Amino acid sequence: VTYPEFAEIGGKDVRVIPIPWNLEQSKFDTLLESINGVLFTGGGAFLWDEDENGKRTYSAFQKRLNYIVDFVKKKKHQKVHYPLWAICQGFEAIGITETTDLHILDRYVHFGKLDKISFTPKASDSTLFQFFTEKSFNFLQENPSMYFWHEYAVYTSAPSLYPALSSENWVVTVTGQDDNG
């Protein structure tokens, strides 16, 4: 299964393909082996299911995201550069994967707003932002440039409570604040 869309960035061909989360496992594995990185986007997928007593369990979608994170970790241990980037709900899913805590997310009070973002010091080292100029970074931090459509977010104290979210394992490059800070 291939869905090639080509672009050239910095003299390199880049393929961007959708990964159907419910693809048959053998095809899913083949697809992961044929690409060189994954982007978890935002969205409105259910990351957990709840029973009648309010007990949460991983949704089928979250289970597949857990699988991808494990795959990326195996690549890292093999010393293969295989970036996993996440925005919005994708970052929330990583928080769940890494902590195994289906309650790691707080309500995020910033729904449907255009606002500023803050880059962390690590952003300029990220391959995601390797072609950004200082002017680009400044513009995005000084002007409302990101549309927040969040219902949840990983709470800010999570990295200190869960070693799996530490900066040794993950690099957070951009943050945003809700109406409560």
C-alpha positions as CSV (number, residue, x, y, z in Angstrom):
1,V,0.0,0.0,0.0
2,T,1.5,3.3,-1.0
3,Y,0.0,6.8,-1.2
4,P,3.0,8.9,-2.5
5,E,2.7,12.6,-2.5
6,F,6.1,14.2,-3.2
7,A,7.5,17.5,-2.1
8,E,11.1,18.7,-1.9
9,I,12.3,20.2,1.3
10,G,15.9,21.2,1.7
11,G,16.9,19.1,-1.4
12,K,15.3,16.0,0.0
13,D,12.2,14.2,-1.3
14,V,9.5,14.0,1.3
15,R,6.6,11.6,1.1
16,V,3.4,12.4,3.0
17,I,0.9,9.6,3.2
18,P,-2.1,9.0,5.4
19,I,-1.9,6.0,7.7
20,P,-5.3,4.4,7.9
21,W,-5.5,3.5,11.6
22,N,-7.7,0.5,11.1
23,L,-5.6,-1.1,8.3
24,E,-5.0,-4.8,8.5
25,Q,-2.0,-5.4,10.8
26,S,0.4,-6.9,8.3
27,K,-0.3,-4.0,5.8
28,F,0.0,-1.6,8.7
29,D,3.5,-2.9,9.6
30,T,4.6,-2.8,6.0
31,L,3.4,0.8,5.8
32,L,5.3,1.8,8.9
33,E,8.5,0.2,7.6
34,S,8.2,2.1,4.3
35,I,8.1,5.6,5.7
36,N,10.5,7.6,7.8
37,G,8.4,9.3,10.4
38,V,4.9,9.9,11.7
39,L,2.8,12.9,12.4
40,F,-0.1,12.5,14.9
41,T,-2.5,15.2,13.9
42,G,-5.3,16.8,15.9
43,G,-8.8,15.6,15.5
44,G,-11.9,14.4,17.2
45,A,-11.2,10.7,17.5
46,F,-12.1,8.9,20.7
47,L,-9.0,8.0,22.7
48,W,-10.9,6.0,25.2
49,D,-14.2,4.1,25.7
50,E,-16.2,4.3,28.9
51,D,-18.4,1.6,30.3
52,E,-21.7,2.3,32.2
53,N,-19.7,2.9,35.4
54,G,-17.4,5.5,33.9
55,K,-14.4,3.1,33.7
56,R,-12.2,4.0,30.8
57,T,-10.4,1.6,28.5
58,Y,-8.3,2.3,25.4
59,S,-10.3,2.8,22.2
60,A,-9.2,0.8,19.2
61,F,-7.8,4.1,17.8
62,Q,-5.7,4.7,20.9
63,K,-4.4,1.1,20.8
64,R,-3.2,1.7,17.3
65,L,-1.5,4.9,18.4
66,N,0.2,3.0,21.2
67,Y,1.5,0.5,18.7
68,I,3.0,3.3,16.6
69,V,4.7,4.9,19.6
70,D,6.2,1.4,20.5
71,F,7.3,1.1,16.8
72,V,9.1,4.5,17.0
73,K,10.8,3.5,20.2
74,K,12.1,0.3,18.6
75,K,13.5,2.4,15.7
76,K,15.2,4.7,18.3
77,H,16.8,1.7,20.0
78,Q,18.0,0.6,16.6
79,K,19.6,4.1,16.2
80,V,17.2,4.8,13.3
81,H,16.0,8.5,13.1
82,Y,12.3,8.0,12.9
83,P,10.6,11.2,14.2
84,L,7.2,11.2,15.8
85,W,5.6,14.6,15.7
86,A,2.3,15.3,17.4
87,I,0.0,18.3,17.6
88,C,-3.2,18.8,19.5
89,Q,-5.0,15.5,20.0
90,G,-1.9,13.7,18.8
91,F,0.1,15.0,21.7
92,E,-2.8,14.1,24.1
93,A,-2.6,10.5,22.7
94,I,1.1,10.4,23.4
95,G,0.5,11.5,26.9
96,I,-1.9,8.6,27.4
97,T,0.4,6.1,25.7
98,E,3.4,7.1,27.7
99,T,1.7,7.2,31.1
100,T,-0.9,4.5,30.5
101,D,-3.2,7.0,32.4
102,L,-6.5,7.5,30.7
103,H,-7.1,10.5,33.1
104,I,-3.9,12.4,32.2
105,L,-5.8,15.0,30.3
106,D,-7.4,18.1,31.9
107,R,-10.2,20.1,30.4
108,Y,-8.8,22.8,28.2
109,V,-10.7,26.0,28.4
110,H,-9.8,27.6,25.1
111,F,-12.2,26.3,22.6
112,G,-12.5,27.9,19.2
113,K,-9.9,30.7,19.6
114,L,-7.1,32.1,17.5
115,D,-4.2,32.8,19.8
116,K,-0.4,33.0,20.2
117,I,1.9,30.0,20.8
118,S,5.2,29.8,22.7
119,F,8.2,28.0,21.3
120,T,10.4,26.2,23.8
121,P,14.2,26.6,23.5
122,K,14.3,23.1,21.9
123,A,12.2,24.2,18.9
124,S,15.1,25.5,16.9
125,D,16.9,22.1,17.2
126,S,13.9,20.2,15.9
127,T,13.9,18.9,12.4
128,L,10.3,20.0,12.2
129,F,11.4,23.6,12.4
130,Q,14.8,23.4,10.7
131,F,13.8,25.7,7.9
132,F,12.2,28.4,10.1
133,T,13.9,31.7,10.3
134,E,14.1,33.8,13.4
135,K,11.5,36.1,11.7
136,S,9.1,33.1,11.4
137,F,9.5,32.1,15.0
138,N,9.0,35.7,16.2
139,F,5.9,36.2,14.0
140,L,4.2,33.1,15.3
141,Q,4.9,34.0,18.9
142,E,3.9,37.7,18.6
143,N,0.8,37.3,16.6
144,P,-2.3,35.1,17.1
145,S,-1.5,32.4,14.6
146,M,-2.8,29.1,15.9
147,Y,-6.5,28.2,16.1
148,F,-7.2,26.3,19.3
149,W,-10.1,23.8,19.1
150,H,-9.2,21.8,22.1
151,E,-11.4,20.2,24.7
152,Y,-8.5,18.5,26.5
153,A,-4.8,19.0,27.0
154,V,-2.0,17.3,28.9
155,Y,-1.7,19.1,32.2
156,T,1.5,21.1,32.7
157,S,2.7,19.2,35.8
158,A,2.5,15.8,34.0
159,P,6.2,15.6,33.1
160,S,7.2,16.0,36.7
161,L,4.7,13.3,37.8
162,Y,5.4,10.8,35.0
163,P,9.1,10.2,34.1
164,A,8.0,8.7,30.7
165,L,7.1,12.3,29.7
166,S,10.5,13.7,30.7
167,S,12.6,15.8,28.4
168,E,15.0,12.8,28.1
169,N,12.3,10.9,26.2
170,W,10.3,13.6,24.5
171,V,11.0,17.1,23.2
172,V,8.2,19.6,23.5
173,T,8.7,22.4,20.9
174,V,5.6,24.5,21.2
175,T,3.1,25.2,24.0
176,G,-0.2,27.0,24.3
177,Q,-2.1,28.3,27.3
178,D,-5.8,28.0,27.9
179,D,-7.9,30.7,29.6
180,N,-6.8,29.5,33.0
181,G,-3.1,29.7,32.2
